[in-house]
Amino acid sequence: MTGNENADHARLVQLLEEATPLMLPMYPDQQRVWLAESPLAQEIKSILARHPEYYDEVYAAVGDVFAEAKQKAQGQ
């Protein structure tokens, strides 16, 4: 990993630590609102856009709520 990748990965881990307890108790419709409106979610999406290889780690932490971000990053 390059220095930028290490920094992005470290930031992603930190963001997931913040996001996981917030979103796991949410219903799917609440998660969609959170994804659309939360600066925390936007930052996670931004990192996933640059590093789609991190998606599996995000999926393991919070499930498939960021699936749309993965699809966009892969151009699907």
MARNU-699846 format. One record per residue: z, x, y of N, C-alpha, C, O in turn; residue number from 1; chain. Coordinates in steps of 0.001 Angstrom, whole numbers, padded with zeros to 6 digits, m for minus. Last residue first. Layout:
<recs>
nw->Z&nu->X&nv->Y&caw->Z&cau->X&cav->Y&cw->Z&cu->X&cv->Y&ow->Z&ou->X&ov->Y&k->NUM&c->A
...
</recs>
This chain:
<recs>
nw->m012633&nu->m020837&nv->m000033&caw->m012978&cau->m021985&cav->m000888&cw->m012938&cu->m023266&cv->m000103&ow->m013200&ou->m024335&ov->m000654&k->76&c->A
nw->m011832&nu->m018394&nv->000985&caw->m013103&cau->m018971&cav->001401&cw->m013561&cu->m020134&cv->000559&ow->m014761&ou->m020389&ov->000449&k->75&c->A
nw->m009384&nu->m017409&nv->000582&caw->m010384&cau->m017036&cav->m000417&cw->m011746&cu->m017624&cv->m000097&ow->m012712&ou->m017385&ov->m000821&k->74&c->A
nw->m008007&nu->m018573&nv->002642&caw->m008117&cau->m017117&cav->002624&cw->m009186&cu->m016649&cv->001653&ow->m009822&ou->m015617&ov->001869&k->73&c->A
nw->m008127&nu->m021245&nv->001864&caw->m008809&cau->m020815&cav->003080&cw->m009016&cu->m019315&cv->003080&ow->m010079&ou->m018832&ov->003472&k->72&c->A
nw->m006507&nu->m021142&nv->m000427&caw->m007902&cau->m021555&cav->m000542&cw->m008709&cu->m021105&cv->000680&ow->m009840&ou->m020638&ov->000544&k->71&c->A
nw->m004048&nu->m020418&nv->000680&caw->m004703&cau->m019541&cav->m000279&cw->m006189&cu->m019869&cv->m000379&ow->m007028&ou->m018968&ov->m000411&k->70&c->A
nw->m003520&nu->m022647&nv->002246&caw->m003671&cau->m021341&cav->002899&cw->m004364&cu->m020360&cv->001959&ow->m005184&ou->m019555&ov->002402&k->69&c->A
nw->m003222&nu->m024542&nv->000246&caw->m004333&cau->m024671&cav->001195&cw->m004584&cu->m023347&cv->001911&ow->m005732&ou->m022973&ov->002150&k->68&c->A
nw->m000837&nu->m023702&nv->m000964&caw->m002096&cau->m023640&cav->m001713&cw->m003303&cu->m023722&cv->m000779&ow->m004301&ou->m023036&ov->m001000&k->67&c->A
nw->001743&nu->m023742&nv->m000124&caw->000807&cau->m022949&cav->000669&cw->m000539&cu->m022819&cv->m000029&ow->m001307&ou->m021911&ov->000286&k->66&c->A
nw->003091&nu->m025167&nv->m002055&caw->002949&cau->m025775&cav->m000727&cw->001980&cu->m025009&cv->000174&ow->001452&ou->m025573&ov->001132&k->65&c->A
nw->003660&nu->m024532&nv->m004717&caw->002267&cau->m024520&cav->m004243&cw->002057&cu->m025116&cv->m002859&ow->000945&ou->m025528&ov->m002529&k->64&c->A
nw->006733&nu->m022624&nv->m004526&caw->005790&cau->m023535&cav->m005167&cw->004440&cu->m023499&cv->m004482&ow->004117&ou->m022557&ov->m003759&k->63&c->A
nw->008334&nu->m020682&nv->m003402&caw->008365&cau->m022031&cav->m002821&cw->007405&cu->m023016&cv->m003469&ow->007279&ou->m024145&ov->m002996&k->62&c->A
nw->008260&nu->m018311&nv->m005003&caw->009414&cau->m018624&cav->m004152&cw->009479&cu->m020087&cv->m003749&ow->010559&ou->m020679&ov->m003748&k->61&c->A
nw->005858&nu->m018266&nv->m006334&caw->007085&cau->m018116&cav->m007117&cw->008315&cu->m018526&cv->m006307&ow->009292&ou->m019028&ov->m006862&k->60&c->A
nw->004100&nu->m018404&nv->m004138&caw->004151&cau->m019505&cav->m005109&cw->005447&cu->m019445&cv->m005916&ow->006069&ou->m020480&ov->m006154&k->59&c->A
nw->004519&nu->m015875&nv->m003066&caw->004877&cau->m017061&cav->m002282&cw->005028&cu->m018260&cv->m003210&ow->005973&ou->m019038&ov->m003081&k->58&c->A
nw->003463&nu->m014350&nv->m005136&caw->004859&cau->m014163&cav->m004745&cw->005360&cu->m015367&cv->m003943&ow->006491&ou->m015818&ov->m004126&k->57&c->A
nw->000830&nu->m015199&nv->m005101&caw->001642&cau->m015417&cav->m006305&cw->003128&cu->m015273&cv->m006003&ow->003953&ou->m015998&ov->m006560&k->56&c->A
nw->m000088&nu->m014309&nv->m002534&caw->000106&cau->m015734&cav->m002818&cw->000995&cu->m015973&cv->m004038&ow->001837&ou->m016870&ov->m004010&k->55&c->A
nw->m000719&nu->m011761&nv->m001937&caw->000702&cau->m012093&cav->m001913&cw->000971&cu->m013539&cv->m002330&ow->002126&ou->m013944&ov->m002464&k->54&c->A
nw->m003443&nu->m011615&nv->m001762&caw->m002831&cau->m011090&cav->m002981&cw->m001328&cu->m011370&cv->m003042&ow->m000724&ou->m011226&ov->m004105&k->53&c->A
nw->m004145&nu->m012347&nv->000775&caw->m004093&cau->m013409&cav->m000241&cw->m003485&cu->m012925&cv->m001558&ow->m003060&ou->m013737&ov->m002379&k->52&c->A
nw->m003467&nu->m011239&nv->003561&caw->m003122&cau->m010681&cav->002251&cw->m003029&cu->m011789&cv->001200&ow->m001926&ou->m012133&ov->000777&k->51&c->A
nw->m004232&nu->m012668&nv->005780&caw->m004544&cau->m011236&cav->005744&cw->m004372&cu->m010653&cv->004343&ow->m005047&ou->m009690&ov->003978&k->50&c->A
nw->m003276&nu->m015163&nv->005076&caw->m004680&cau->m015031&cav->005464&cw->m005126&cu->m013567&cv->005412&ow->m006262&ou->m013271&ov->005042&k->49&c->A
nw->m000582&nu->m014642&nv->004683&caw->m001415&cau->m014968&cav->003524&cw->m002901&cu->m014853&cv->003844&ow->m003698&ou->m014488&ov->002979&k->48&c->A
nw->000160&nu->m014306&nv->007350&caw->000243&cau->m013168&cav->006436&cw->m000615&cu->m013422&cv->005200&ow->m001298&ou->m012517&ov->004722&k->47&c->A
nw->m000277&nu->m016931&nv->008234&caw->m000983&cau->m015817&cav->008855&cw->m000971&cu->m014585&cv->007947&ow->m001988&ou->m013907&ov->007801&k->46&c->A
nw->001552&nu->m018391&nv->006719&caw->000113&cau->m018628&cav->006554&cw->m000701&cu->m017469&cv->007112&ow->m001706&ou->m017073&ov->006522&k->45&c->A
nw->003907&nu->m017368&nv->007840&caw->003623&cau->m017144&cav->006424&cw->002132&cu->m017332&cv->006161&ow->001517&ou->m016526&ov->005463&k->44&c->A
nw->003614&nu->m018398&nv->010425&caw->003641&cau->m016947&cav->010237&cw->003367&cu->m016583&cv->008770&ow->002676&ou->m015603&ov->008492&k->43&c->A
nw->003753&nu->m021112&nv->009939&caw->002535&cau->m020552&cav->010520&cw->002471&cu->m019037&cv->010325&ow->001402&ou->m018473&ov->010090&k->42&c->A
nw->006369&nu->m021374&nv->009026&caw->005259&cau->m021644&cav->008115&cw->003957&cu->m021041&cv->008636&ow->003154&ou->m020522&ov->007861&k->41&c->A
nw->007659&nu->m020764&nv->011454&caw->007924&cau->m019981&cav->010253&cw->006783&cu->m020149&cv->009249&ow->006294&ou->m019168&ov->008689&k->40&c->A
nw->006885&nu->m022824&nv->013124&caw->006418&cau->m021473&cav->013413&cw->006615&cu->m020538&cv->012208&ow->005815&ou->m019629&ov->011986&k->39&c->A
nw->005978&nu->m025937&nv->011737&caw->006968&cau->m024866&cav->011781&cw->006337&cu->m023517&cv->012131&ow->005361&ou->m023110&ov->011501&k->38&c->A
nw->003961&nu->m027873&nv->011457&caw->004676&cau->m027746&cav->012716&cw->005594&cu->m026532&cv->012835&ow->005949&ou->m026143&ov->013948&k->37&c->A
nw->002760&nu->m027906&nv->008939&caw->001925&cau->m028086&cav->010127&cw->002644&cu->m027700&cv->011415&ow->002007&ou->m027248&ov->012366&k->36&c->A
nw->004897&nu->m027611&nv->007188&caw->003793&cau->m026643&cav->007173&cw->002958&cu->m026712&cv->008444&ow->002508&ou->m025688&ov->008958&k->35&c->A
nw->006345&nu->m029935&nv->007802&caw->006925&cau->m028616&cav->008061&cw->005834&cu->m027560&cv->008122&ow->005844&ou->m026707&ov->009009&k->34&c->A
nw->004577&nu->m031847&nv->006827&caw->004907&cau->m031830&cav->008255&cw->005460&cu->m030456&cv->008630&ow->005084&ou->m029886&ov->009654&k->33&c->A
nw->004646&nu->m031155&nv->004113&caw->003370&cau->m031118&cav->004845&cw->003614&cu->m031073&cv->006352&ow->002934&ou->m030341&ov->007071&k->32&c->A
nw->007334&nu->m031627&nv->003491&caw->006811&cau->m030266&cav->003427&cw->005505&cu->m030147&cv->004196&ow->005275&ou->m029139&ov->004865&k->31&c->A
nw->007406&nu->m034390&nv->003680&caw->008178&cau->m033607&cav->004640&cw->007688&cu->m032156&cv->004667&ow->007632&ou->m031531&ov->005727&k->30&c->A
nw->005853&nu->m035031&nv->001475&caw->005379&cau->m035420&cav->002810&cw->006136&cu->m034668&cv->003900&ow->005559&ou->m034343&ov->004938&k->29&c->A
nw->007450&nu->m033942&nv->m000668&caw->006120&cau->m033407&cav->m000339&cw->005617&cu->m033795&cv->001051&ow->005014&ou->m032969&ov->001737&k->28&c->A
nw->010889&nu->m033509&nv->000470&caw->009858&cau->m034257&cav->m000267&cw->008494&cu->m033715&cv->000149&ow->008378&ou->m033092&ov->001205&k->27&c->A
nw->012982&nu->m030598&nv->000438&caw->012105&cau->m031559&cav->001113&cw->011191&cu->m032276&cv->000123&ow->010786&ou->m031729&ov->m000903&k->26&c->A
nw->014449&nu->m028560&nv->m000686&caw->014969&cau->m029918&cav->m000822&cw->014085&cu->m030998&cv->m000179&ow->014412&ou->m032183&ov->m000247&k->25&c->A
nw->012754&nu->m026324&nv->m000013&caw->012870&cau->m026785&cav->m001393&cw->013471&cu->m028187&cv->m001517&ow->013041&ou->m028946&ov->m002385&k->24&c->A
nw->012892&nu->m025596&nv->002719&caw->011850&cau->m026494&cav->002242&cw->012013&cu->m026996&cv->000818&ow->011440&ou->m028031&ov->000479&k->23&c->A
nw->015148&nu->m023996&nv->003264&caw->014766&cau->m025088&cav->004161&cw->013856&cu->m026095&cv->003477&ow->014027&ou->m027304&ov->003634&k->22&c->A
nw->015305&nu->m021990&nv->001375&caw->016364&cau->m023004&cav->001397&cw->016044&cu->m024195&cv->002307&ow->016607&ou->m025277&ov->002136&k->21&c->A
nw->012702&nu->m020692&nv->002027&caw->013021&cau->m021294&cav->000732&cw->014148&cu->m022317&cv->000806&ow->013962&ou->m023437&ov->000332&k->20&c->A
nw->012616&nu->m019470&nv->004579&caw->011926&cau->m020726&cav->004317&cw->012399&cu->m021431&cv->003054&ow->012483&ou->m022659&ov->003031&k->19&c->A
nw->014035&nu->m017061&nv->004483&caw->014399&cau->m018086&cav->005464&cw->013838&cu->m019451&cv->005074&ow->014513&ou->m020469&ov->005224&k->18&c->A
nw->012705&nu->m015722&nv->002472&caw->014161&cau->m015889&cav->002362&cw->014668&cu->m016964&cv->003324&ow->015616&ou->m017686&ov->003015&k->17&c->A
nw->010166&nu->m015678&nv->003567&caw->010415&cau->m016511&cav->002390&cw->011904&cu->m016738&cv->002169&ow->012318&ou->m017812&ov->001731&k->16&c->A
nw->010561&nu->m013812&nv->005623&caw->010210&cau->m015196&cav->005951&cw->010482&cu->m016133&cv->004777&ow->010969&ou->m017247&ov->004966&k->15&c->A
nw->011074&nu->m011492&nv->004093&caw->012078&cau->m012001&cav->005027&cw->011815&cu->m013476&cv->005356&ow->012740&ou->m014289&ov->005364&k->14&c->A
nw->008618&nu->m011230&nv->002789&caw->009848&cau->m011392&cav->002009&cw->010945&cu->m011990&cv->002890&ow->011661&ou->m012896&ov->002464&k->13&c->A
nw->006956&nu->m010815&nv->005032&caw->006780&cau->m011984&cav->004180&cw->008043&cu->m012254&cv->003366&ow->008484&ou->m013400&ov->003272&k->12&c->A
nw->007870&nu->m008336&nv->005943&caw->008031&cau->m009524&cav->006796&cw->007900&cu->m010791&cv->005969&ow->008649&ou->m011745&ov->006177&k->11&c->A
nw->007068&nu->m006759&nv->003779&caw->008488&cau->m006834&cav->004136&cw->008754&cu->m008069&cv->004991&ow->009747&ou->m008767&ov->004788&k->10&c->A
nw->004293&nu->m007129&nv->003981&caw->005009&cau->m007582&cav->002791&cw->006499&cu->m007717&cv->003081&ow->007122&ou->m008694&ov->002666&k->9&c->A
nw->003742&nu->m005972&nv->006463&caw->003447&cau->m007390&cav->006238&cw->004220&cu->m007920&cv->005038&ow->004742&ou->m009034&ov->005075&k->8&c->A
nw->004556&nu->m003337&nv->005913&caw->005214&cau->m004102&cav->006982&cw->004978&cu->m005599&cv->006795&ow->005899&ou->m006401&ov->006949&k->7&c->A
nw->002768&nu->m002675&nv->003860&caw->004206&cau->m002631&cav->003617&cw->004957&cu->m003462&cv->004656&ow->005883&ou->m004201&ov->004319&k->6&c->A
nw->000355&nu->m002921&nv->005247&caw->000619&cau->m003805&cav->004113&cw->002109&cu->m003843&cv->003802&ow->002659&ou->m004906&ov->003514&k->5&c->A
nw->000695&nu->m000855&nv->007094&caw->000563&cau->m002231&cav->007573&cw->000852&cu->m003224&cv->006453&ow->001511&ou->m004241&ov->006670&k->4&c->A
nw->000762&nu->001379&nv->005403&caw->001920&cau->001059&cav->006234&cw->001891&cu->m000374&cv->006724&ow->002925&ou->m001042&ov->006769&k->3&c->A
nw->m000717&nu->000410&nv->002246&caw->m000709&cau->001119&cav->003520&cw->000535&cu->000715&cv->004301&ow->001268&ou->m000188&ov->003896&k->2&c->A
nw->000000&nu->000836&nv->m001191&caw->000000&cau->000000&cav->000000&cw->000000&cu->000872&cv->001243&ow->000631&ou->001929&ov->001285&k->1&c->A
</recs>
